[in-house]
Amino acid sequence: MSTVQLRNIWKIFGPNPKYVYDTMDRAASRGEILSQTGHVVAVRDVSLEVARGEIFVVMGLSGSGKSTLVRCLSRLIEPTFGQVLINDVDVTAMNADDLRQLRRHTVSMVFQRFGLFPHRRVVDNVGYGLEVRGMELAERRLKAYEILQLVGLDGWEDRYPHELSGGMQQRVGLARALAVDPEIMLCDEPFSALDPLIRRDMQDELLNLQHELHKTILFITHDFHEAIKLGDRIAIMKDGAIVQVGTAQQIVAHPVDEYVREFTQDVPRTKVLTAETIMLSQEGKNALSGEAVLYNTTIEALIPRISATDALFPVVNAADEIIGVLDRHTVLMALAES
């Protein structure tokens, strides 16, 4: 079941966006529309669905429209045209009170620049969303303590943001988003300002939290390595439009154009591609002679098992059903393409 649905979302910046939307040539490029009308098409006819409990990554270069898109979801930026549905409720039709409730109870956001209040202690930064809801001080601090322990900041409750490292400040931002127990989290390049090692730690922290909490997460990034590490699925944007949507394995194995191919060219294929990605149909093959290979086994893990034998290996799904076959030649061919 989809938690989030975006239907034909457009966002045009300029003095008369509705007029431009109604009259512009749909085949014109972003640059052509800008030169003809003085308006910027930031998001262009985007439709996608995000499943409950999924980490869905939207990535692209700076200016591709990814941050504008995610802000349209909660109407921090108003779409020019299109429809946003959350749990089948039309967000784009909500009045101010309903929208306020959505932001307080259903959707929370983690920003790149932390957005912490410098004059508030860590515990009160984390409890801010609960304060807005009207929760009593003692109750919201108790909840904040619990969340701080969850993100590894137990003992830092009474410090101020300036006393924390960048990585710790981002943990506070993450804790603040989690404190309201949202169904959906919008993460707009939350780790891009961090040093590489701290960034990797925060990625691991997010995956650990997701394993425990099972939130629906829309994660924005310009880093394809981050996208493939975090995303159950990835959408790649260019000039406001979605170019390709798929799993990391699908995108690395089958980039739709040169733009996507450039993102994938430095990715170690052996760590991303799986048995399911490269397997062949069993039809017409000789009898199986190797041990079963699980569908999500990476090529890297397959090499020691398969490189010194001519056996034909069955590929099985989670239910132990055969869905394809692999042999040494198939794996070597996949390696040759990397």
C-alpha positions in Angstrom: 0.0 0.0 0.0 1.3 3.4 -1.0 1.7 6.0 1.8 2.7 8.9 -0.5 1.5 9.5 -4.0 2.5 12.4 -6.2 0.4 12.9 -9.3 1.7 15.2 -12.1 3.3 17.7 -9.8 4.5 20.9 -11.4 6.2 23.8 -9.7 6.9 27.0 -11.7 8.6 30.0 -10.1 7.8 33.5 -11.4 5.1 36.2 -11.2 2.4 34.3 -13.3 3.1 30.5 -12.9 -0.5 29.5 -13.6 -0.6 31.4 -16.8 2.8 29.9 -17.9 1.6 26.4 -17.0 -1.6 26.9 -19.1 0.2 28.4 -22.1 3.7 27.0 -22.3 4.9 24.5 -24.9 5.1 21.2 -23.0 8.0 20.0 -25.2 10.1 23.1 -24.5 13.2 22.7 -22.3 13.6 24.5 -19.0 16.0 26.9 -20.6 13.6 27.7 -23.4 10.7 28.4 -21.0 13.0 30.6 -18.9 14.1 32.7 -21.9 10.5 32.9 -23.3 8.6 33.6 -20.1 11.1 34.6 -17.4 9.8 31.6 -15.3 11.7 28.7 -13.9 10.2 25.2 -14.1 11.6 23.7 -10.9 9.5 20.5 -10.9 8.1 19.1 -14.2 5.2 16.6 -14.3 6.5 14.3 -11.5 4.4 11.3 -10.6 5.6 8.6 -8.1 4.5 6.4 -5.3 6.3 5.7 -2.0 5.3 2.5 -0.1 4.8 2.4 3.6 8.0 1.7 5.5 10.2 2.4 2.4 13.3 4.6 2.2 12.8 6.3 -1.2 15.7 8.4 -2.3 15.4 11.3 -4.7 18.7 12.3 -6.2 20.2 14.6 -8.8 22.6 17.4 -9.3 22.2 20.8 -7.8 19.2 22.6 -9.4 17.6 19.4 -10.5 14.4 20.1 -8.5 14.8 17.4 -5.8 14.5 19.7 -2.8 11.6 21.7 -4.3 9.8 18.4 -4.9 10.1 17.2 -1.4 8.9 20.5 0.0 5.8 20.3 -2.3 4.9 17.2 -0.4 4.0 19.0 2.8 3.3 22.2 1.0 6.2 24.2 2.4 6.2 25.1 -1.3 2.9 25.2 -3.0 2.7 23.1 -6.2 1.6 25.0 -9.3 -0.3 22.0 -10.5 -0.8 18.4 -9.4 -1.9 16.4 -6.5 -0.3 15.1 -3.3 -2.0 12.2 -1.5 -0.9 10.9 1.9 -2.8 7.8 3.0 -5.3 8.6 0.2 -6.0 12.1 1.6 -5.5 15.0 -0.8 -2.9 17.2 0.8 -3.2 19.8 -1.9 -6.9 20.3 -1.0 -6.2 20.8 2.8 -7.1 24.0 4.5 -4.7 25.7 6.9 -5.8 23.8 10.0 -5.6 20.4 8.4 -2.2 21.2 6.9 -1.0 22.3 10.3 -2.1 19.0 11.8 -0.4 17.1 9.0 2.9 18.8 9.8 2.5 18.3 13.5 1.5 14.6 13.6 2.1 12.9 10.3 5.1 14.4 8.5 8.4 15.7 10.0 11.5 17.1 8.3 15.3 16.9 8.8 17.2 19.7 7.2 20.8 20.0 5.9 21.7 22.9 8.2 20.2 21.3 11.4 17.9 24.2 12.2 18.5 24.0 15.9 17.6 26.8 18.3 20.9 28.0 19.7 19.3 29.3 23.0 17.7 26.0 23.8 19.3 23.0 25.4 19.4 19.8 23.5 16.5 18.3 25.4 14.3 21.3 24.6 15.3 21.3 20.9 14.2 17.7 20.7 11.0 18.4 22.5 10.0 21.4 20.4 7.5 19.7 18.2 5.8 18.2 21.2 5.7 21.6 22.8 3.9 23.0 19.7 1.4 20.2 20.1 0.7 21.4 23.7 2.4 18.5 25.6 3.3 19.3 29.2 6.9 20.0 30.0 7.6 16.9 32.1 6.0 14.6 29.6 7.8 16.0 26.6 11.2 16.0 28.3 10.7 12.4 29.2 9.9 11.6 25.6 13.0 13.7 24.5 15.2 11.7 26.9 14.0 8.4 25.3 14.7 9.6 21.8 18.1 11.0 22.7 19.0 7.6 24.0 17.8 6.0 20.8 20.1 8.2 18.7 23.1 7.8 21.0 23.1 11.2 22.8 22.3 10.0 26.2 24.0 12.3 28.7 24.0 15.3 26.4 20.5 16.5 27.2 21.6 19.7 29.0 24.2 20.9 26.5 23.6 23.7 24.0 24.0 23.2 20.2 27.2 25.1 20.0 28.8 22.6 22.5 28.2 19.7 20.1 30.0 18.6 17.0 28.3 18.7 13.5 27.5 15.1 13.6 26.0 15.4 17.1 23.9 18.4 16.1 22.5 16.4 13.2 21.6 13.6 15.6 19.7 16.2 17.6 17.9 17.2 14.4 17.1 13.6 13.7 15.9 13.1 17.3 13.6 16.2 17.0 12.0 14.8 13.9 11.5 11.4 15.6 10.2 12.8 18.8 6.8 13.5 17.3 6.6 9.9 16.1 5.8 10.9 12.5 4.6 8.4 9.9 6.7 10.1 7.2 10.1 11.7 7.4 11.4 14.1 4.8 15.2 14.3 4.8 16.6 17.1 2.7 20.4 16.3 2.2 20.7 16.0 6.0 24.2 14.6 6.0 25.8 16.6 3.1 27.4 19.2 5.4 29.2 16.6 7.5 32.7 15.2 7.2 32.9 11.9 5.2 33.5 9.6 8.2 30.7 11.3 10.3 28.5 11.2 7.2 29.0 7.4 6.9 28.2 7.0 10.6 25.0 9.0 10.3 24.0 6.8 7.3 24.5 3.7 9.4 22.6 5.3 12.3 19.6 6.1 10.0 19.6 2.5 8.7 19.7 1.1 12.3 16.8 3.4 13.3 14.8 2.4 10.2 15.3 -1.3 11.1 13.8 -0.6 14.5 11.1 2.1 13.7 10.0 1.3 10.1 9.3 4.9 9.0 8.4 6.0 5.5 11.4 8.1 4.5 11.9 10.4 1.5 15.6 11.1 1.4 17.2 13.8 -0.8 20.8 13.6 -1.9 23.2 14.5 -4.7 25.5 11.6 -3.8 24.8 8.3 -5.7 26.9 6.3 -3.3 24.7 7.5 -0.4 21.6 6.8 -2.5 22.5 3.2 -3.2 23.4 2.6 0.5 20.2 4.0 1.9 17.5 3.6 -0.8 15.1 0.8 -1.2 14.4 2.6 -4.5 15.9 5.6 -6.1 14.5 8.3 -8.4 17.0 10.3 -10.4 16.0 13.9 -11.4 17.2 16.2 -14.1 15.8 19.6 -15.0 12.8 19.1 -12.7 11.8 15.8 -14.2 12.2 12.2 -13.1 14.6 10.4 -15.5 14.6 6.9 -13.9 13.1 5.1 -10.9 14.3 1.7 -9.7 16.4 -0.2 -7.2 20.1 0.5 -7.1 20.7 -2.8 -8.8 18.2 -1.9 -11.7 19.8 1.5 -12.2 23.4 0.3 -12.1 22.6 -2.6 -14.4 20.3 -0.7 -16.8 20.9 3.1 -16.8 18.3 4.6 -19.2 20.6 7.3 -20.6 24.0 8.9 -20.5 23.0 11.2 -17.6 22.2 8.3 -15.4 25.2 6.3 -16.6 27.5 9.1 -15.4 26.1 8.7 -11.9 26.8 4.9 -12.0 30.2 4.8 -13.6 32.2 5.0 -10.4 30.0 2.6 -8.5 31.6 -0.8 -7.7 29.2 -3.1 -9.6 30.3 -6.2 -7.7 29.0 -4.6 -4.5 25.7 -3.5 -6.0 24.6 -6.1 -8.6 22.9 -9.2 -7.2 22.2 -12.7 -8.4 18.6 -11.6 -9.3 20.0 -8.7 -11.4 22.2 -10.9 -13.7 20.5 -14.3 -13.6 19.3 -16.1 -16.7 16.1 -17.9 -17.3 16.2 -21.6 -16.5 14.4 -22.5 -19.7 16.6 -24.4 -22.1 19.4 -24.9 -19.5 21.0 -28.1 -18.5 20.3 -29.7 -15.2 21.1 -27.7 -12.1 24.2 -28.9 -10.3 25.2 -26.2 -7.9 23.9 -25.2 -4.5 21.1 -22.6 -4.4 22.0 -18.9 -4.5 19.7 -16.4 -2.7 18.4 -13.7 -5.0 20.0 -10.8 -3.2 23.5 -12.3 -3.0 26.0 -9.8 -4.5 28.4 -10.6 -7.3 31.2 -9.9 -4.9 29.9 -12.7 -2.7 29.3 -15.0 -5.7 32.8 -14.9 -7.1 34.4 -17.3 -4.6 31.6 -19.8 -5.0 31.3 -19.8 -8.7 34.6 -18.9 -10.3 36.2 -22.4 -10.2 33.3 -24.5 -11.3 31.2 -25.1 -14.4 28.1 -25.9 -12.2 24.7 -24.3 -13.0 23.4 -22.6 -9.8 19.7 -22.1 -9.1 18.7 -18.6 -7.9 16.0 -18.7 -5.3 13.7 -16.1 -3.8 12.9 -15.6 -0.1 10.3 -18.4 -0.3 13.1 -20.8 -1.6 11.5 -20.9 -5.1 13.7 -21.1 -8.1 13.5 -17.8 -10.1 16.5 -18.2 -12.4 20.0 -19.7 -12.9 23.6 -18.6 -12.8 26.9 -20.0 -14.1 30.5 -18.8 -14.1 30.1 -17.3 -17.6 27.2 -15.1 -16.5 29.1 -13.7 -13.6 32.2 -13.1 -15.7 30.1 -11.3 -18.3 28.7 -9.0 -15.5 32.2 -8.3 -14.3 33.4 -7.5 -17.9 30.8 -4.8 -18.1 32.0 -3.1 -14.9 
